[in-house]
Amino acid sequence: MENETVKFEAGKTYYYRFIGDSDLVVKCKVTKRTAKTITFIDLDENKTYTKRIRESFGVECVSIASYSMAPVLFADRLAA
């Protein structure tokens, strides 16, 4: 049985949380996807970001920032 990677899809909305405040939820809408990057809009700040995709345990993810406790956006966290 082959495991498939959960991937980001353009047009879908995902969320991430912060380690220091797990009640704080930020929603992001993916507007564009290539093989190596996604472009998304942070719906709280209304800013657009382009980040490089990596894989962790069969799920695509992107780091939101580059500090030790920075949040990570995972492809299996779809917003309701």
mmCIF file of the N, C-alpha and C atoms, coordinates in Angstrom:
data_MODEL
# 
_entry.id   MODEL 
# 
loop_
_atom_site.group_PDB 
_atom_site.id 
_atom_site.type_symbol 
_atom_site.label_atom_id 
_atom_site.label_alt_id 
_atom_site.label_comp_id 
_atom_site.label_asym_id 
_atom_site.label_entity_id 
_atom_site.label_seq_id 
_atom_site.pdbx_PDB_ins_code 
_atom_site.Cartn_x 
_atom_site.Cartn_y 
_atom_site.Cartn_z 
_atom_site.occupancy 
_atom_site.B_iso_or_equiv 
_atom_site.pdbx_formal_charge 
_atom_site.auth_seq_id 
_atom_site.auth_comp_id 
_atom_site.auth_asym_id 
_atom_site.auth_atom_id 
_atom_site.pdbx_PDB_model_num 
ATOM 1   N N  . MET A 1 1  ? 0.844   -1.184 0.000  1.00 0.00 ? 1  MET A N  1 
ATOM 2   C CA . MET A 1 1  ? 0.000   0.000  0.000  1.00 0.00 ? 1  MET A CA 1 
ATOM 3   C C  . MET A 1 1  ? 0.888   1.246  0.000  1.00 0.00 ? 1  MET A C  1 
ATOM 4   N N  . GLU A 1 2  ? 0.629   2.116  -0.938 1.00 0.00 ? 2  GLU A N  1 
ATOM 5   C CA . GLU A 1 2  ? 1.436   3.318  -1.079 1.00 0.00 ? 2  GLU A CA 1 
ATOM 6   C C  . GLU A 1 2  ? 0.725   4.503  -0.428 1.00 0.00 ? 2  GLU A C  1 
ATOM 7   N N  . ASN A 1 3  ? 1.459   5.244  0.403  1.00 0.00 ? 3  ASN A N  1 
ATOM 8   C CA . ASN A 1 3  ? 0.897   6.424  1.053  1.00 0.00 ? 3  ASN A CA 1 
ATOM 9   C C  . ASN A 1 3  ? 1.014   7.621  0.133  1.00 0.00 ? 3  ASN A C  1 
ATOM 10  N N  . GLU A 1 4  ? -0.054  8.376  0.013  1.00 0.00 ? 4  GLU A N  1 
ATOM 11  C CA . GLU A 1 4  ? -0.034  9.582  -0.792 1.00 0.00 ? 4  GLU A CA 1 
ATOM 12  C C  . GLU A 1 4  ? 0.181   10.789 0.105  1.00 0.00 ? 4  GLU A C  1 
ATOM 13  N N  . THR A 1 5  ? 0.933   11.748 -0.405 1.00 0.00 ? 5  THR A N  1 
ATOM 14  C CA . THR A 1 5  ? 1.194   12.976 0.324  1.00 0.00 ? 5  THR A CA 1 
ATOM 15  C C  . THR A 1 5  ? -0.038  13.873 0.271  1.00 0.00 ? 5  THR A C  1 
ATOM 16  N N  . VAL A 1 6  ? -0.403  14.443 1.407  1.00 0.00 ? 6  VAL A N  1 
ATOM 17  C CA . VAL A 1 6  ? -1.492  15.419 1.456  1.00 0.00 ? 6  VAL A CA 1 
ATOM 18  C C  . VAL A 1 6  ? -0.924  16.727 0.929  1.00 0.00 ? 6  VAL A C  1 
ATOM 19  N N  . LYS A 1 7  ? -1.554  17.294 -0.109 1.00 0.00 ? 7  LYS A N  1 
ATOM 20  C CA . LYS A 1 7  ? -1.004  18.459 -0.796 1.00 0.00 ? 7  LYS A CA 1 
ATOM 21  C C  . LYS A 1 7  ? -1.912  19.676 -0.667 1.00 0.00 ? 7  LYS A C  1 
ATOM 22  N N  . PHE A 1 8  ? -1.277  20.861 -0.751 1.00 0.00 ? 8  PHE A N  1 
ATOM 23  C CA . PHE A 1 8  ? -2.022  22.115 -0.805 1.00 0.00 ? 8  PHE A CA 1 
ATOM 24  C C  . PHE A 1 8  ? -2.741  22.211 -2.142 1.00 0.00 ? 8  PHE A C  1 
ATOM 25  N N  . GLU A 1 9  ? -3.928  22.811 -2.134 1.00 0.00 ? 9  GLU A N  1 
ATOM 26  C CA . GLU A 1 9  ? -4.688  23.019 -3.352 1.00 0.00 ? 9  GLU A CA 1 
ATOM 27  C C  . GLU A 1 9  ? -5.088  24.485 -3.444 1.00 0.00 ? 9  GLU A C  1 
ATOM 28  N N  . ALA A 1 10 ? -4.932  25.049 -4.626 1.00 0.00 ? 10 ALA A N  1 
ATOM 29  C CA . ALA A 1 10 ? -5.326  26.439 -4.849 1.00 0.00 ? 10 ALA A CA 1 
ATOM 30  C C  . ALA A 1 10 ? -6.822  26.590 -4.638 1.00 0.00 ? 10 ALA A C  1 
ATOM 31  N N  . GLY A 1 11 ? -7.208  27.690 -3.996 1.00 0.00 ? 11 GLY A N  1 
ATOM 32  C CA . GLY A 1 11 ? -8.621  27.968 -3.744 1.00 0.00 ? 11 GLY A CA 1 
ATOM 33  C C  . GLY A 1 11 ? -9.116  27.499 -2.397 1.00 0.00 ? 11 GLY A C  1 
ATOM 34  N N  . LYS A 1 12 ? -8.351  26.672 -1.700 1.00 0.00 ? 12 LYS A N  1 
ATOM 35  C CA . LYS A 1 12 ? -8.776  26.169 -0.390 1.00 0.00 ? 12 LYS A CA 1 
ATOM 36  C C  . LYS A 1 12 ? -8.177  27.033 0.721  1.00 0.00 ? 12 LYS A C  1 
ATOM 37  N N  . THR A 1 13 ? -8.872  27.027 1.861  1.00 0.00 ? 13 THR A N  1 
ATOM 38  C CA . THR A 1 13 ? -8.444  27.810 3.019  1.00 0.00 ? 13 THR A CA 1 
ATOM 39  C C  . THR A 1 13 ? -7.939  26.874 4.107  1.00 0.00 ? 13 THR A C  1 
ATOM 40  N N  . TYR A 1 14 ? -6.778  27.206 4.640  1.00 0.00 ? 14 TYR A N  1 
ATOM 41  C CA . TYR A 1 14 ? -6.120  26.413 5.687  1.00 0.00 ? 14 TYR A CA 1 
ATOM 42  C C  . TYR A 1 14 ? -5.916  27.297 6.914  1.00 0.00 ? 14 TYR A C  1 
ATOM 43  N N  . TYR A 1 15 ? -5.566  26.683 8.036  1.00 0.00 ? 15 TYR A N  1 
ATOM 44  C CA . TYR A 1 15 ? -5.314  27.466 9.240  1.00 0.00 ? 15 TYR A CA 1 
ATOM 45  C C  . TYR A 1 15 ? -4.048  26.986 9.925  1.00 0.00 ? 15 TYR A C  1 
ATOM 46  N N  . TYR A 1 16 ? -3.482  27.882 10.764 1.00 0.00 ? 16 TYR A N  1 
ATOM 47  C CA . TYR A 1 16 ? -2.375  27.499 11.631 1.00 0.00 ? 16 TYR A CA 1 
ATOM 48  C C  . TYR A 1 16 ? -2.574  28.137 12.995 1.00 0.00 ? 16 TYR A C  1 
ATOM 49  N N  . ARG A 1 17 ? -1.887  27.579 13.974 1.00 0.00 ? 17 ARG A N  1 
ATOM 50  C CA . ARG A 1 17 ? -1.944  28.068 15.351 1.00 0.00 ? 17 ARG A CA 1 
ATOM 51  C C  . ARG A 1 17 ? -0.535  28.381 15.831 1.00 0.00 ? 17 ARG A C  1 
ATOM 52  N N  . PHE A 1 18 ? -0.443  29.138 16.902 1.00 0.00 ? 18 PHE A N  1 
ATOM 53  C CA . PHE A 1 18 ? 0.842   29.487 17.497 1.00 0.00 ? 18 PHE A CA 1 
ATOM 54  C C  . PHE A 1 18 ? 1.126   28.589 18.692 1.00 0.00 ? 18 PHE A C  1 
ATOM 55  N N  . ILE A 1 19 ? 2.381   28.247 18.907 1.00 0.00 ? 19 ILE A N  1 
ATOM 56  C CA . ILE A 1 19 ? 2.771   27.400 20.033 1.00 0.00 ? 19 ILE A CA 1 
ATOM 57  C C  . ILE A 1 19 ? 2.470   28.101 21.358 1.00 0.00 ? 19 ILE A C  1 
ATOM 58  N N  . GLY A 1 20 ? 2.732   29.385 21.433 1.00 0.00 ? 20 GLY A N  1 
ATOM 59  C CA . GLY A 1 20 ? 2.537   30.131 22.671 1.00 0.00 ? 20 GLY A CA 1 
ATOM 60  C C  . GLY A 1 20 ? 1.093   30.467 22.986 1.00 0.00 ? 20 GLY A C  1 
ATOM 61  N N  . ASP A 1 21 ? 0.209   30.441 21.986 1.00 0.00 ? 21 ASP A N  1 
ATOM 62  C CA . ASP A 1 21 ? -1.206  30.754 22.178 1.00 0.00 ? 21 ASP A CA 1 
ATOM 63  C C  . ASP A 1 21 ? -2.024  29.912 21.206 1.00 0.00 ? 21 ASP A C  1 
ATOM 64  N N  . SER A 1 22 ? -2.386  28.716 21.624 1.00 0.00 ? 22 SER A N  1 
ATOM 65  C CA . SER A 1 22 ? -3.079  27.795 20.720 1.00 0.00 ? 22 SER A CA 1 
ATOM 66  C C  . SER A 1 22 ? -4.521  28.203 20.439 1.00 0.00 ? 22 SER A C  1 
ATOM 67  N N  . ASP A 1 23 ? -5.043  29.192 21.181 1.00 0.00 ? 23 ASP A N  1 
ATOM 68  C CA . ASP A 1 23 ? -6.387  29.693 20.906 1.00 0.00 ? 23 ASP A CA 1 
ATOM 69  C C  . ASP A 1 23 ? -6.400  30.657 19.723 1.00 0.00 ? 23 ASP A C  1 
ATOM 70  N N  . LEU A 1 24 ? -5.231  31.176 19.361 1.00 0.00 ? 24 LEU A N  1 
ATOM 71  C CA . LEU A 1 24 ? -5.119  32.103 18.239 1.00 0.00 ? 24 LEU A CA 1 
ATOM 72  C C  . LEU A 1 24 ? -5.022  31.320 16.938 1.00 0.00 ? 24 LEU A C  1 
ATOM 73  N N  . VAL A 1 25 ? -6.038  31.450 16.097 1.00 0.00 ? 25 VAL A N  1 
ATOM 74  C CA . VAL A 1 25 ? -6.108  30.722 14.825 1.00 0.00 ? 25 VAL A CA 1 
ATOM 75  C C  . VAL A 1 25 ? -6.030  31.731 13.687 1.00 0.00 ? 25 VAL A C  1 
ATOM 76  N N  . VAL A 1 26 ? -5.135  31.479 12.732 1.00 0.00 ? 26 VAL A N  1 
ATOM 77  C CA . VAL A 1 26 ? -4.976  32.349 11.569 1.00 0.00 ? 26 VAL A CA 1 
ATOM 78  C C  . VAL A 1 26 ? -5.354  31.548 10.326 1.00 0.00 ? 26 VAL A C  1 
ATOM 79  N N  . LYS A 1 27 ? -6.235  32.106 9.502  1.00 0.00 ? 27 LYS A N  1 
ATOM 80  C CA . LYS A 1 27 ? -6.672  31.437 8.279  1.00 0.00 ? 27 LYS A CA 1 
ATOM 81  C C  . LYS A 1 27 ? -5.932  32.011 7.081  1.00 0.00 ? 27 LYS A C  1 
ATOM 82  N N  . CYS A 1 28 ? -5.569  31.124 6.151  1.00 0.00 ? 28 CYS A N  1 
ATOM 83  C CA . CYS A 1 28 ? -4.843  31.498 4.945  1.00 0.00 ? 28 CYS A CA 1 
ATOM 84  C C  . CYS A 1 28 ? -5.497  30.835 3.746  1.00 0.00 ? 28 CYS A C  1 
ATOM 85  N N  . LYS A 1 29 ? -5.691  31.605 2.675  1.00 0.00 ? 29 LYS A N  1 
ATOM 86  C CA . LYS A 1 29 ? -6.277  31.058 1.452  1.00 0.00 ? 29 LYS A CA 1 
ATOM 87  C C  . LYS A 1 29 ? -5.188  30.932 0.393  1.00 0.00 ? 29 LYS A C  1 
ATOM 88  N N  . VAL A 1 30 ? -5.006  29.710 -0.123 1.00 0.00 ? 30 VAL A N  1 
ATOM 89  C CA . VAL A 1 30 ? -4.002  29.464 -1.151 1.00 0.00 ? 30 VAL A CA 1 
ATOM 90  C C  . VAL A 1 30 ? -4.557  29.979 -2.478 1.00 0.00 ? 30 VAL A C  1 
ATOM 91  N N  . THR A 1 31 ? -3.814  30.889 -3.106 1.00 0.00 ? 31 THR A N  1 
ATOM 92  C CA . THR A 1 31 ? -4.265  31.474 -4.366 1.00 0.00 ? 31 THR A CA 1 
ATOM 93  C C  . THR A 1 31 ? -3.549  30.888 -5.577 1.00 0.00 ? 31 THR A C  1 
ATOM 94  N N  . LYS A 1 32 ? -2.346  30.372 -5.356 1.00 0.00 ? 32 LYS A N  1 
ATOM 95  C CA . LYS A 1 32 ? -1.558  29.824 -6.463 1.00 0.00 ? 32 LYS A CA 1 
ATOM 96  C C  . LYS A 1 32 ? -0.653  28.735 -5.922 1.00 0.00 ? 32 LYS A C  1 
ATOM 97  N N  . ARG A 1 33 ? -0.425  27.729 -6.761 1.00 0.00 ? 33 ARG A N  1 
ATOM 98  C CA . ARG A 1 33 ? 0.440   26.640 -6.363 1.00 0.00 ? 33 ARG A CA 1 
ATOM 99  C C  . ARG A 1 33 ? 1.304   26.214 -7.540 1.00 0.00 ? 33 ARG A C  1 
ATOM 100 N N  . THR A 1 34 ? 2.598   26.024 -7.276 1.00 0.00 ? 34 THR A N  1 
ATOM 101 C CA . THR A 1 34 ? 3.494   25.420 -8.257 1.00 0.00 ? 34 THR A CA 1 
ATOM 102 C C  . THR A 1 34 ? 4.005   24.126 -7.633 1.00 0.00 ? 34 THR A C  1 
ATOM 103 N N  . ALA A 1 35 ? 4.919   23.450 -8.293 1.00 0.00 ? 35 ALA A N  1 
ATOM 104 C CA . ALA A 1 35 ? 5.453   22.198 -7.748 1.00 0.00 ? 35 ALA A CA 1 
ATOM 105 C C  . ALA A 1 35 ? 6.239   22.431 -6.461 1.00 0.00 ? 35 ALA A C  1 
ATOM 106 N N  . LYS A 1 36 ? 6.866   23.608 -6.322 1.00 0.00 ? 36 LYS A N  1 
ATOM 107 C CA . LYS A 1 36 ? 7.741   23.856 -5.175 1.00 0.00 ? 36 LYS A CA 1 
ATOM 108 C C  . LYS A 1 36 ? 7.284   24.970 -4.244 1.00 0.00 ? 36 LYS A C  1 
ATOM 109 N N  . THR A 1 37 ? 6.297   25.781 -4.638 1.00 0.00 ? 37 THR A N  1 
ATOM 110 C CA . THR A 1 37 ? 5.874   26.908 -3.806 1.00 0.00 ? 37 THR A CA 1 
ATOM 111 C C  . THR A 1 37 ? 4.356   27.033 -3.772 1.00 0.00 ? 37 THR A C  1 
ATOM 112 N N  . ILE A 1 38 ? 3.876   27.742 -2.739 1.00 0.00 ? 38 ILE A N  1 
ATOM 113 C CA . ILE A 1 38 ? 2.476   28.166 -2.707 1.00 0.00 ? 38 ILE A CA 1 
ATOM 114 C C  . ILE A 1 38 ? 2.451   29.667 -2.458 1.00 0.00 ? 38 ILE A C  1 
ATOM 115 N N  . THR A 1 39 ? 1.445   30.314 -2.992 1.00 0.00 ? 39 THR A N  1 
ATOM 116 C CA . THR A 1 39 ? 1.173   31.713 -2.705 1.00 0.00 ? 39 THR A CA 1 
ATOM 117 C C  . THR A 1 39 ? -0.154  31.738 -1.975 1.00 0.00 ? 39 THR A C  1 
ATOM 118 N N  . PHE A 1 40 ? -0.174  32.422 -0.827 1.00 0.00 ? 40 PHE A N  1 
ATOM 119 C CA . PHE A 1 40 ? -1.405  32.463 -0.041 1.00 0.00 ? 40 PHE A CA 1 
ATOM 120 C C  . PHE A 1 40 ? -1.621  33.846 0.536  1.00 0.00 ? 40 PHE A C  1 
ATOM 121 N N  . ILE A 1 41 ? -2.876  34.109 0.880  1.00 0.00 ? 41 ILE A N  1 
ATOM 122 C CA . ILE A 1 41 ? -3.264  35.366 1.513  1.00 0.00 ? 41 ILE A CA 1 
ATOM 123 C C  . ILE A 1 41 ? -3.561  35.082 2.971  1.00 0.00 ? 41 ILE A C  1 
ATOM 124 N N  . ASP A 1 42 ? -2.900  35.803 3.865  1.00 0.00 ? 42 ASP A N  1 
ATOM 125 C CA . ASP A 1 42 ? -3.212  35.753 5.289  1.00 0.00 ? 42 ASP A CA 1 
ATOM 126 C C  . ASP A 1 42 ? -4.492  36.565 5.456  1.00 0.00 ? 42 ASP A C  1 
ATOM 127 N N  . LEU A 1 43 ? -5.595  35.908 5.759  1.00 0.00 ? 43 LEU A N  1 
ATOM 128 C CA . LEU A 1 43 ? -6.894  36.568 5.789  1.00 0.00 ? 43 LEU A CA 1 
ATOM 129 C C  . LEU A 1 43 ? -7.042  37.542 6.950  1.00 0.00 ? 43 LEU A C  1 
ATOM 130 N N  . ASP A 1 44 ? -6.232  37.414 8.002  1.00 0.00 ? 44 ASP A N  1 
ATOM 131 C CA . ASP A 1 44 ? -6.289  38.359 9.118  1.00 0.00 ? 44 ASP A CA 1 
ATOM 132 C C  . ASP A 1 44 ? -5.573  39.660 8.774  1.00 0.00 ? 44 ASP A C  1 
ATOM 133 N N  . GLU A 1 45 ? -4.403  39.562 8.157  1.00 0.00 ? 45 GLU A N  1 
ATOM 134 C CA . GLU A 1 45 ? -3.604  40.748 7.818  1.00 0.00 ? 45 GLU A CA 1 
ATOM 135 C C  . GLU A 1 45 ? -3.845  41.229 6.394  1.00 0.00 ? 45 GLU A C  1 
ATOM 136 N N  . ASN A 1 46 ? -4.503  40.417 5.571  1.00 0.00 ? 46 ASN A N  1 
ATOM 137 C CA . ASN A 1 46 ? -4.740  40.706 4.156  1.00 0.00 ? 46 ASN A CA 1 
ATOM 138 C C  . ASN A 1 46 ? -3.421  40.945 3.410  1.00 0.00 ? 46 ASN A C  1 
ATOM 139 N N  . LYS A 1 47 ? -2.412  40.120 3.722  1.00 0.00 ? 47 LYS A N  1 
ATOM 140 C CA . LYS A 1 47 ? -1.110  40.178 3.058  1.00 0.00 ? 47 LYS A CA 1 
ATOM 141 C C  . LYS A 1 47 ? -0.896  38.898 2.272  1.00 0.00 ? 47 LYS A C  1 
ATOM 142 N N  . THR A 1 48 ? -0.168  39.013 1.169  1.00 0.00 ? 48 THR A N  1 
ATOM 143 C CA . THR A 1 48 ? 0.131   37.867 0.322  1.00 0.00 ? 48 THR A CA 1 
ATOM 144 C C  . THR A 1 48 ? 1.564   37.423 0.547  1.00 0.00 ? 48 THR A C  1 
ATOM 145 N N  . TYR A 1 49 ? 1.758   36.114 0.654  1.00 0.00 ? 49 TYR A N  1 
ATOM 146 C CA . TYR A 1 49 ? 3.075   35.523 0.870  1.00 0.00 ? 49 TYR A CA 1 
ATOM 147 C C  . TYR A 1 49 ? 3.299   34.399 -0.137 1.00 0.00 ? 49 TYR A C  1 
ATOM 148 N N  . THR A 1 50 ? 4.550   34.202 -0.517 1.00 0.00 ? 50 THR A N  1 
ATOM 149 C CA . THR A 1 50 ? 4.952   33.042 -1.302 1.00 0.00 ? 50 THR A CA 1 
ATOM 150 C C  . THR A 1 50 ? 5.997   32.297 -0.508 1.00 0.00 ? 50 THR A C  1 
ATOM 151 N N  . LYS A 1 51 ? 5.759   31.017 -0.252 1.00 0.00 ? 51 LYS A N  1 
ATOM 152 C CA . LYS A 1 51 ? 6.643   30.209 0.583  1.00 0.00 ? 51 LYS A CA 1 
ATOM 153 C C  . LYS A 1 51 ? 6.978   28.903 -0.120 1.00 0.00 ? 51 LYS A C  1 
ATOM 154 N N  . ARG A 1 52 ? 8.135   28.379 0.195  1.00 0.00 ? 52 ARG A N  1 
ATOM 155 C CA . ARG A 1 52 ? 8.605   27.118 -0.375 1.00 0.00 ? 52 ARG A CA 1 
ATOM 156 C C  . ARG A 1 52 ? 7.996   25.937 0.392  1.00 0.00 ? 52 ARG A C  1 
ATOM 157 N N  . ILE A 1 53 ? 7.498   24.953 -0.342 1.00 0.00 ? 53 ILE A N  1 
ATOM 158 C CA . ILE A 1 53 ? 6.857   23.776 0.245  1.00 0.00 ? 53 ILE A CA 1 
ATOM 159 C C  . ILE A 1 53 ? 7.908   22.758 0.670  1.00 0.00 ? 53 ILE A C  1 
ATOM 160 N N  . ARG A 1 54 ? 7.669   22.150 1.822  1.00 0.00 ? 54 ARG A N  1 
ATOM 161 C CA . ARG A 1 54 ? 8.456   20.983 2.241  1.00 0.00 ? 54 ARG A CA 1 
ATOM 162 C C  . ARG A 1 54 ? 7.461   19.918 2.697  1.00 0.00 ? 54 ARG A C  1 
ATOM 163 N N  . GLU A 1 55 ? 7.963   18.743 2.998  1.00 0.00 ? 55 GLU A N  1 
ATOM 164 C CA . GLU A 1 55 ? 7.092   17.650 3.413  1.00 0.00 ? 55 GLU A CA 1 
ATOM 165 C C  . GLU A 1 55 ? 7.492   17.158 4.793  1.00 0.00 ? 55 GLU A C  1 
ATOM 166 N N  . SER A 1 56 ? 6.497   16.870 5.617  1.00 0.00 ? 56 SER A N  1 
ATOM 167 C CA . SER A 1 56 ? 6.734   16.351 6.954  1.00 0.00 ? 56 SER A CA 1 
ATOM 168 C C  . SER A 1 56 ? 5.712   15.255 7.231  1.00 0.00 ? 56 SER A C  1 
ATOM 169 N N  . PHE A 1 57 ? 6.178   14.031 7.390  1.00 0.00 ? 57 PHE A N  1 
ATOM 170 C CA . PHE A 1 57 ? 5.319   12.882 7.700  1.00 0.00 ? 57 PHE A CA 1 
ATOM 171 C C  . PHE A 1 57 ? 4.162   12.726 6.727  1.00 0.00 ? 57 PHE A C  1 
ATOM 172 N N  . GLY A 1 58 ? 4.425   12.896 5.436  1.00 0.00 ? 58 GLY A N  1 
ATOM 173 C CA . GLY A 1 58 ? 3.416   12.683 4.416  1.00 0.00 ? 58 GLY A CA 1 
ATOM 174 C C  . GLY A 1 58 ? 2.448   13.830 4.220  1.00 0.00 ? 58 GLY A C  1 
ATOM 175 N N  . VAL A 1 59 ? 2.765   15.002 4.777  1.00 0.00 ? 59 VAL A N  1 
ATOM 176 C CA . VAL A 1 59 ? 1.906   16.179 4.642  1.00 0.00 ? 59 VAL A CA 1 
ATOM 177 C C  . VAL A 1 59 ? 2.767   17.353 4.193  1.00 0.00 ? 59 VAL A C  1 
ATOM 178 N N  . GLU A 1 60 ? 2.326   18.062 3.155  1.00 0.00 ? 60 GLU A N  1 
ATOM 179 C CA . GLU A 1 60 ? 3.050   19.261 2.746  1.00 0.00 ? 60 GLU A CA 1 
ATOM 180 C C  . GLU A 1 60 ? 2.874   20.344 3.804  1.00 0.00 ? 60 GLU A C  1 
ATOM 181 N N  . CYS A 1 61 ? 3.918   21.175 3.963  1.00 0.00 ? 61 CYS A N  1 
ATOM 182 C CA . CYS A 1 61 ? 3.856   22.259 4.929  1.00 0.00 ? 61 CYS A CA 1 
ATOM 183 C C  . CYS A 1 61 ? 4.763   23.393 4.492  1.00 0.00 ? 61 CYS A C  1 
ATOM 184 N N  . VAL A 1 62 ? 4.504   24.579 5.045  1.00 0.00 ? 62 VAL A N  1 
ATOM 185 C CA . VAL A 1 62 ? 5.359   25.739 4.828  1.00 0.00 ? 62 VAL A CA 1 
ATOM 186 C C  . VAL A 1 62 ? 5.578   26.432 6.163  1.00 0.00 ? 62 VAL A C  1 
ATOM 187 N N  . SER A 1 63 ? 6.781   26.913 6.371  1.00 0.00 ? 63 SER A N  1 
ATOM 188 C CA . SER A 1 63 ? 7.087   27.692 7.572  1.00 0.00 ? 63 SER A CA 1 
ATOM 189 C C  . SER A 1 63 ? 6.621   29.121 7.341  1.00 0.00 ? 63 SER A C  1 
ATOM 190 N N  . ILE A 1 64 ? 5.921   29.674 8.298  1.00 0.00 ? 64 ILE A N  1 
ATOM 191 C CA . ILE A 1 64 ? 5.401   31.028 8.174  1.00 0.00 ? 64 ILE A CA 1 
ATOM 192 C C  . ILE A 1 64 ? 6.517   32.052 8.386  1.00 0.00 ? 64 ILE A C  1 
ATOM 193 N N  . ALA A 1 65 ? 7.440   31.747 9.282  1.00 0.00 ? 65 ALA A N  1 
ATOM 194 C CA . ALA A 1 65 ? 8.570   32.639 9.565  1.00 0.00 ? 65 ALA A CA 1 
ATOM 195 C C  . ALA A 1 65 ? 9.790   31.778 9.870  1.00 0.00 ? 65 ALA A C  1 
ATOM 196 N N  . SER A 1 66 ? 10.881  32.416 10.280 1.00 0.00 ? 66 SER A N  1 
ATOM 197 C CA . SER A 1 66 ? 12.112  31.649 10.495 1.00 0.00 ? 66 SER A CA 1 
ATOM 198 C C  . SER A 1 66 ? 12.685  31.827 11.899 1.00 0.00 ? 66 SER A C  1 
ATOM 199 N N  . TYR A 1 67 ? 11.829  31.801 12.895 1.00 0.00 ? 67 TYR A N  1 
ATOM 200 C CA . TYR A 1 67 ? 12.310  31.797 14.276 1.00 0.00 ? 67 TYR A CA 1 
ATOM 201 C C  . TYR A 1 67 ? 11.918  30.470 14.926 1.00 0.00 ? 67 TYR A C  1 
ATOM 202 N N  . SER A 1 68 ? 12.474  30.184 16.083 1.00 0.00 ? 68 SER A N  1 
ATOM 203 C CA . SER A 1 68 ? 12.385  28.842 16.656 1.00 0.00 ? 68 SER A CA 1 
ATOM 204 C C  . SER A 1 68 ? 10.958  28.360 16.931 1.00 0.00 ? 68 SER A C  1 
ATOM 205 N N  . MET A 1 69 ? 10.070  29.235 17.319 1.00 0.00 ? 69 MET A N  1 
ATOM 206 C CA . MET A 1 69 ? 8.698   28.818 17.630 1.00 0.00 ? 69 MET A CA 1 
ATOM 207 C C  . MET A 1 69 ? 7.695   29.339 16.592 1.00 0.00 ? 69 MET A C  1 
ATOM 208 N N  . ALA A 1 70 ? 8.170   29.543 15.376 1.00 0.00 ? 70 ALA A N  1 
ATOM 209 C CA . ALA A 1 70 ? 7.309   30.052 14.306 1.00 0.00 ? 70 ALA A CA 1 
ATOM 210 C C  . ALA A 1 70 ? 6.244   29.025 13.947 1.00 0.00 ? 70 ALA A C  1 
ATOM 211 N N  . PRO A 1 71 ? 5.051   29.473 13.609 1.00 0.00 ? 71 PRO A N  1 
ATOM 212 C CA . PRO A 1 71 ? 4.002   28.539 13.217 1.00 0.00 ? 71 PRO A CA 1 
ATOM 213 C C  . PRO A 1 71 ? 4.283   27.922 11.852 1.00 0.00 ? 71 PRO A C  1 
ATOM 214 N N  . VAL A 1 72 ? 3.658   26.779 11.613 1.00 0.00 ? 72 VAL A N  1 
ATOM 215 C CA . VAL A 1 72 ? 3.807   26.057 10.360 1.00 0.00 ? 72 VAL A CA 1 
ATOM 216 C C  . VAL A 1 72 ? 2.410   25.800 9.807  1.00 0.00 ? 72 VAL A C  1 
ATOM 217 N N  . LEU A 1 73 ? 2.236   26.053 8.521  1.00 0.00 ? 73 LEU A N  1 
ATOM 218 C CA . LEU A 1 73 ? 0.968   25.809 7.844  1.00 0.00 ? 73 LEU A CA 1 
ATOM 219 C C  . LEU A 1 73 ? 1.022   24.429 7.205  1.00 0.00 ? 73 LEU A C  1 
ATOM 220 N N  . PHE A 1 74 ? 0.110   23.523 7.634  1.00 0.00 ? 74 PHE A N  1 
ATOM 221 C CA . PHE A 1 74 ? 0.070   22.153 7.130  1.00 0.00 ? 74 PHE A CA 1 
ATOM 222 C C  . PHE A 1 74 ? -1.104  21.982 6.169  1.00 0.00 ? 74 PHE A C  1 
ATOM 223 N N  . ALA A 1 75 ? -0.921  21.141 5.152  1.00 0.00 ? 75 ALA A N  1 
ATOM 224 C CA . ALA A 1 75 ? -1.947  20.923 4.137  1.00 0.00 ? 75 ALA A CA 1 
ATOM 225 C C  . ALA A 1 75 ? -3.135  20.121 4.648  1.00 0.00 ? 75 ALA A C  1 
ATOM 226 N N  . ASP A 1 76 ? -3.012  19.476 5.796  1.00 0.00 ? 76 ASP A N  1 
ATOM 227 C CA . ASP A 1 76 ? -4.139  18.689 6.312  1.00 0.00 ? 76 ASP A CA 1 
ATOM 228 C C  . ASP A 1 76 ? -4.993  19.474 7.313  1.00 0.00 ? 76 ASP A C  1 
ATOM 229 N N  . ARG A 1 77 ? -4.747  20.762 7.440  1.00 0.00 ? 77 ARG A N  1 
ATOM 230 C CA . ARG A 1 77 ? -5.527  21.597 8.359  1.00 0.00 ? 77 ARG A CA 1 
ATOM 231 C C  . ARG A 1 77 ? -6.419  22.539 7.570  1.00 0.00 ? 77 ARG A C  1 
ATOM 232 N N  . LEU A 1 78 ? -7.500  22.006 7.058  1.00 0.00 ? 78 LEU A N  1 
ATOM 233 C CA . LEU A 1 78 ? -8.462  22.804 6.302  1.00 0.00 ? 78 LEU A CA 1 
ATOM 234 C C  . LEU A 1 78 ? -9.344  23.605 7.256  1.00 0.00 ? 78 LEU A C  1 
ATOM 235 N N  . ALA A 1 79 ? -9.567  24.863 6.919  1.00 0.00 ? 79 ALA A N  1 
ATOM 236 C CA . ALA A 1 79 ? -10.426 25.716 7.741  1.00 0.00 ? 79 ALA A CA 1 
ATOM 237 C C  . ALA A 1 79 ? -11.878 25.433 7.411  1.00 0.00 ? 79 ALA A C  1 
ATOM 238 N N  . ALA A 1 80 ? -12.715 25.549 8.411  1.00 0.00 ? 80 ALA A N  1 
ATOM 239 C CA . ALA A 1 80 ? -14.142 25.297 8.227  1.00 0.00 ? 80 ALA A CA 1 
ATOM 240 C C  . ALA A 1 80 ? -14.840 26.488 7.609  1.00 0.00 ? 80 ALA A C  1 
# 
